[in-house]
Amino acid sequence: MATTKRKDNKNRILKEGEYQRPQGYYEYRWRDKMKKRHSIYGRTLDELREKEKNITKDVLDGINRFSLLTVNDMYDRWVNVKRGLKPTTFQNYKYMYEMFVREDLGKMKLSDVKKTDVRAFYNRLHEQRGLKVATLDTVHNVLHQVFDMAVDDEYIRNNPSDRALVELKRITGREKRKIRALTVKESDLFEEFISTEPKYMRWQPVFVTMLWTGMRVGELTGLTWEDVDFEKNLIYVNRNLVYFNKSKRDGCVYAISTPKTEAGCRYIPMLPKVREALLREKDFNYLCDEKCDVTIDGVTNFVFLNRFGKTHNQESLNRALDRIIRDCNFKTLDKNEPDPVLLPHFSNHWLRHTFATRMCEAGLNLKAIQTILGHADIETTLNIYAEATTDFTSKQMEILNNFYSRFKEENPNLDMERPISLVPPAYDRTVVNFKRM
């Protein structure tokens, strides 16, 4: 005997799981893989069946769209299982989430979060709370990992934070200054000013050491006198001093961590001016009876101290640089010289970049540069060559021009209109065409 099929009030046959309610709207019922019953509704049969397509796709893909898990719930799972981060980095990630995400986007159900929700969230943080793009990047880094875990656990199909920060980065890109190396004239002006201006001479050992060793800020501030070998003229870099937000209650604290990469543990040969700067710092501490008054994770006897016997951090050094740059430029402008050299607004990391560029310009071996800078990837070192200063590229063009001039002088009878080969015939793969100007 044939089974009677259900029909709606328009005499249309309903599929399995479809029902028309007495009020006239439609319902679809099904069970998930855990045998839990779910229902969806539609005002019309077409609307219901459109929703059914998405449900069927989710069921086949194992997506649990009806989970009540929120973004905060998934973040708590991420905190429990995440491994492989440095403690200071992990603490910073947690601080950023608790500060900016938990009471906002974090309360939404995972299945309800769309790309536009994440983009709107980033816009709010930037426009209403004044977060810079660099800070947003850290928030995004955490959120993206949380949503990736939700995708892996089949709570959502796609990561809604994918490329969510790209547009805001592009629009606000002008806010981020591109790091470049100081020119030779700029770095000479900077060194001369901090070496001769009484107000800033106390900063000379710090910034000269940073400028001529290429150490990262955390490596420099974490340097102890035990790491400095005056007999062998070597500096041993083996730790990083970080200053980070631990929690809302504790605020910013210092901690010792390993260098940024394994290659970060290295010996840096001391140039004469670095040796002189360190000896100057040692003498100053002795004469002023300044002693290290802090121990961080068992480490003490730090080289560079403030007037309270405490260590410096990136922010305090950047603030000092701001004052130095301001007063140096004022002093230069007061001289009323034509085309004066002025210092650009730069941060600590520019000094590391400047040192790397000077080594490239001096023609040092690429592997030696990589080792001295502590780069784990040679590509990072190679990128510095691509950012040579204008002064350096101009000098290279002068070398080419001088070569061309000498070539003409040494070959006065050569027909310069005819292509000539600069390599033996057996290896001639490229022909250079020199023509008279």
C-alpha positions in Angstrom: 0.0 0.0 0.0 1.5 3.4 -1.1 2.4 5.9 1.7 0.4 9.0 1.6 2.7 12.0 1.1 2.3 15.2 3.1 1.1 18.3 1.2 0.8 21.9 2.1 -2.3 24.0 1.8 -1.4 24.7 -1.9 -1.4 20.9 -2.6 2.5 20.9 -2.9 4.2 17.7 -1.8 6.5 18.2 1.2 9.8 16.4 1.5 10.9 14.3 4.4 11.4 16.5 7.5 9.2 19.4 6.0 6.0 20.4 7.8 3.5 23.2 7.4 2.5 24.7 10.7 -1.2 25.6 11.4 -0.2 29.3 11.3 0.8 28.8 7.7 4.6 29.0 8.0 6.9 26.1 7.3 9.3 24.0 9.4 12.1 21.6 8.7 13.3 19.1 11.3 16.5 17.0 11.4 19.0 15.5 13.8 22.7 16.2 14.0 25.4 13.6 14.4 24.9 13.6 18.1 21.2 12.7 17.5 20.1 16.0 18.8 16.9 17.4 17.2 17.0 20.8 15.4 14.4 22.9 13.5 14.4 25.8 11.2 11.5 27.9 9.9 10.5 29.8 6.8 7.6 32.0 5.8 7.4 30.3 2.4 8.3 26.9 1.2 11.0 28.4 -1.1 12.6 30.2 1.8 12.6 27.1 3.9 14.2 25.0 1.1 16.9 27.6 0.6 17.8 27.3 4.2 17.7 23.5 3.9 20.4 23.6 1.3 22.8 25.3 3.7 21.8 22.9 6.5 22.4 19.8 4.3 25.8 21.2 3.3 26.8 21.8 6.9 25.6 18.3 7.9 27.7 16.7 5.1 30.7 18.8 6.1 30.3 18.1 9.8 29.7 21.8 10.6 27.9 22.4 13.9 26.2 25.7 13.2 23.8 25.4 16.1 26.6 25.2 18.8 26.1 27.9 21.5 29.9 28.4 21.8 30.9 32.0 21.7 34.2 33.6 20.5 35.2 33.8 24.2 34.6 30.1 24.7 36.8 29.3 21.7 39.5 31.7 22.9 39.5 29.9 26.3 40.1 26.6 24.6 42.9 28.2 22.5 44.6 29.5 25.7 44.5 25.9 27.1 46.0 24.2 24.1 48.3 26.8 22.6 52.0 25.9 22.8 55.2 27.1 21.1 55.0 30.8 22.0 57.5 32.6 24.3 55.9 33.3 27.7 56.1 37.1 27.1 54.5 36.9 23.7 51.7 34.7 25.0 51.1 37.1 27.9 50.9 40.0 25.5 48.4 38.1 23.3 46.2 37.3 26.3 46.4 40.9 27.5 45.3 42.2 24.1 42.3 39.9 24.0 41.1 40.6 27.5 41.6 44.3 27.0 39.9 44.7 23.6 38.0 41.6 22.5 36.3 39.9 25.5 33.7 42.5 26.2 33.0 43.2 22.5 33.2 40.7 19.7 34.1 38.0 22.1 30.4 37.7 23.3 29.1 36.8 19.9 28.2 33.2 18.9 30.9 31.7 16.7 28.3 30.8 14.0 27.0 34.3 13.9 30.3 36.1 13.3 30.6 37.4 9.7 33.5 39.1 7.9 31.7 42.4 8.2 31.4 42.0 11.9 35.2 41.5 12.3 35.9 44.5 10.0 33.4 46.7 11.9 35.1 45.6 15.1 38.5 46.6 13.9 37.1 50.0 12.7 35.6 50.6 16.1 39.0 49.9 17.8 40.8 52.2 15.4 38.3 55.1 15.3 36.7 55.1 18.7 39.4 53.7 20.9 42.3 55.1 19.0 44.3 51.9 18.4 47.1 52.1 16.0 47.4 49.6 13.1 50.4 47.9 14.8 48.3 47.2 17.9 45.4 46.1 15.8 47.7 43.7 14.1 48.4 42.0 17.4 44.7 41.7 18.2 44.1 40.3 14.7 46.9 37.7 15.2 45.1 36.3 18.3 41.6 36.4 16.7 42.8 34.7 13.5 44.2 31.8 15.5 41.1 31.5 17.6 38.9 31.4 14.4 41.3 28.9 12.8 40.7 26.6 15.7 37.0 26.9 15.3 37.3 26.0 11.6 39.4 23.0 12.5 36.9 21.9 15.1 34.1 22.3 12.5 32.1 24.9 14.3 32.4 27.3 11.4 33.2 26.8 7.7 35.5 29.7 7.0 37.6 32.0 9.1 35.7 35.4 9.2 38.9 37.3 10.1 40.7 36.4 6.8 42.0 39.6 5.2 39.7 41.6 7.6 42.5 44.1 8.4 43.8 44.6 4.9 41.6 47.5 3.9 42.2 49.4 7.2 45.9 48.8 6.8 45.8 50.2 3.3 43.8 53.3 4.2 46.0 54.1 7.3 49.2 53.0 5.7 50.4 56.6 5.7 50.5 56.5 9.5 53.3 53.9 9.5 56.7 55.3 8.7 58.9 53.2 6.6 62.1 52.2 8.3 65.1 53.3 6.4 68.8 53.7 7.2 70.2 57.1 8.1 72.5 58.5 5.5 76.2 58.9 6.3 75.7 62.6 6.8 72.7 62.1 9.1 74.4 59.5 11.2 77.5 61.6 11.5 75.4 64.6 12.6 73.6 62.4 15.2 76.8 61.0 16.6 78.5 64.4 16.8 75.5 66.0 18.6 75.3 63.4 21.3 79.0 63.4 21.8 79.4 67.2 22.2 76.1 68.5 23.5 76.4 68.4 27.4 72.7 67.8 27.9 72.7 64.6 25.9 76.3 63.3 26.3 74.9 60.8 28.9 73.0 59.1 26.1 76.1 58.7 23.9 77.3 55.3 25.0 73.8 53.8 24.6 73.1 55.0 21.1 76.6 54.6 19.8 76.6 51.0 20.9 73.3 50.4 19.3 74.4 52.2 16.1 77.6 50.3 15.7 76.6 46.8 16.8 73.2 46.5 15.3 71.8 45.0 18.4 68.0 44.9 18.9 66.6 47.1 21.6 65.9 44.2 23.9 69.3 42.7 23.4 71.0 46.1 24.2 68.9 46.8 27.4 69.5 43.2 28.5 73.2 43.3 28.1 75.2 42.7 31.3 78.9 43.5 32.0 79.6 39.7 32.1 78.6 39.7 28.4 81.3 42.2 27.5 84.8 40.8 26.9 87.3 43.7 26.6 90.2 41.4 26.2 88.9 39.7 23.1 86.8 42.7 22.0 83.6 40.7 21.8 80.0 41.2 23.0 78.1 38.1 23.7 74.3 38.4 22.9 72.4 35.7 24.6 69.2 37.3 26.1 66.4 39.7 25.4 64.9 42.1 28.0 61.2 42.6 27.3 58.8 45.1 28.8 55.2 44.0 28.3 51.7 44.1 29.5 51.3 41.2 31.8 47.7 41.8 33.0 45.2 44.5 33.8 46.2 44.2 37.5 50.0 44.1 37.1 50.4 46.4 34.2 53.7 46.5 32.4 56.6 44.4 33.8 60.1 43.4 32.8 61.1 39.8 31.9 64.1 38.0 30.5 63.6 35.9 27.4 65.8 34.2 24.8 66.7 36.2 21.7 64.2 36.5 18.9 65.6 33.6 17.0 68.2 30.8 17.6 70.6 32.8 15.4 70.2 35.7 17.9 72.7 34.1 20.2 75.9 35.4 18.8 79.2 37.2 19.3 79.6 40.7 18.0 83.1 42.1 17.4 83.6 45.5 19.1 84.6 48.3 16.8 86.9 50.8 18.5 84.1 53.4 18.9 81.9 50.8 20.6 84.7 49.8 23.0 85.3 53.4 23.8 81.5 54.0 24.4 81.3 51.0 26.8 84.4 52.1 28.7 82.9 55.6 28.9 79.7 54.1 30.4 81.7 52.0 32.9 83.7 55.1 34.0 80.6 57.2 34.3 78.9 54.6 36.5 82.0 54.4 38.7 82.4 58.2 39.1 78.8 58.8 39.8 78.5 55.7 42.0 75.7 54.3 39.9 75.0 50.7 40.6 72.5 48.3 39.1 69.5 48.3 41.5 67.4 45.7 39.8 67.4 41.9 39.3 65.1 40.5 36.6 64.5 36.7 36.5 67.9 36.2 38.3 69.8 38.5 35.9 71.5 41.7 37.2 74.6 43.9 36.6 73.0 45.5 33.5 75.3 47.7 31.4 72.9 50.6 30.6 71.0 52.1 33.5 68.8 55.2 34.1 69.4 57.6 36.9 67.5 55.4 39.3 69.7 52.4 38.7 67.0 50.7 36.7 67.1 49.3 33.1 65.9 51.2 30.1 63.1 50.0 27.8 62.2 50.7 24.2 59.7 53.5 25.0 62.2 55.4 27.3 64.9 55.2 24.6 62.5 56.3 21.9 61.5 59.3 24.0 65.1 60.2 24.5 65.6 60.0 20.7 62.7 62.3 20.1 64.3 65.0 22.3 67.7 64.5 20.7 66.3 64.8 17.2 64.3 67.9 18.1 67.2 69.8 19.7 69.7 68.7 17.1 67.6 70.1 14.3 66.9 73.3 16.2 70.6 73.8 16.7 71.3 73.1 13.0 68.6 75.5 11.8 69.9 78.2 14.1 73.2 78.2 12.1 71.3 79.5 9.0 73.4 77.4 6.7 72.2 76.7 3.1 70.8 73.2 2.6 71.3 72.0 6.2 71.4 68.3 7.0 68.5 67.6 9.4 67.7 64.4 11.2 64.5 62.6 10.2 62.1 61.4 12.9 63.4 57.9 13.7 63.2 55.2 16.3 65.7 52.8 17.8 65.2 50.2 15.1 66.5 52.6 12.5 69.9 52.5 14.2 70.0 48.7 13.7 69.0 49.2 10.1 71.6 51.9 9.6 74.4 49.6 10.9 73.2 46.8 8.6 73.3 49.2 5.6 76.7 50.5 6.5 78.0 46.9 6.4 76.4 46.3 3.0 77.9 49.5 1.7 81.3 48.5 2.9 81.1 45.2 1.0 81.2 42.8 3.9 80.6 39.1 3.3 76.8 38.4 3.2 77.1 35.5 5.6 79.1 37.6 8.1 76.4 40.3 8.0 73.8 37.7 8.7 75.7 36.3 11.7 76.5 39.7 13.2 72.8 40.8 12.9 71.5 37.5 14.2 69.2 36.9 11.2 67.7 33.4 11.0 66.8 33.8 7.3 69.3 35.0 4.7 66.4 36.6 2.8 66.1 39.2 5.6 69.7 40.1 5.1 69.4 40.2 1.3 66.5 42.7 1.6 68.8 45.2 3.2 70.8 45.3 -0.1 67.6 46.2 -1.9 67.2 49.3 0.4 70.6 50.9 0.0 70.7 54.6 0.7 70.6 57.1 -2.2 74.1 58.2 -1.3 75.4 54.7 -1.8 73.5 54.0 -5.1 74.9 57.4 -6.4 78.4 56.3 -5.6 77.9 53.0 -7.3 76.8 54.9 -10.5 79.9 56.9 -10.2 82.0 53.7 -10.2 80.2 52.6 -13.4 80.8 56.0 -15.0 84.5 55.9 -14.0 84.8 52.4 -15.4 83.3 53.5 -18.7 85.6 56.5 -18.9 88.7 54.4 -18.2 87.6 51.9 -20.8 87.4 54.5 -23.5 90.8 56.0 -22.5 92.5 52.6 -22.6 90.9 51.7 -25.9 91.1 55.0 -28.0 90.9 53.2 -31.3 87.9 51.0 -30.5 84.8 51.5 -32.5 82.4 52.5 -29.7 79.4 52.2 -32.1 79.9 48.4 -32.4 78.8 46.0 -29.6 81.7 44.8 -27.6 82.1 41.9 -25.3 83.5 42.3 -21.8 84.1 38.5 -21.3 86.1 35.9 -23.2 84.2 34.5 -26.3 83.8 31.1 -24.7 81.7 32.6 -21.9 80.1 35.4 -23.9 76.4 35.2 -22.9 75.6 39.0 -22.6 76.7 41.7 -25.0 77.0 45.2 -23.6 76.5 48.0 -26.1 78.5 51.2 -25.3 77.7 54.2 -27.4 79.0 57.7 -27.5 76.9 60.2 -25.6 
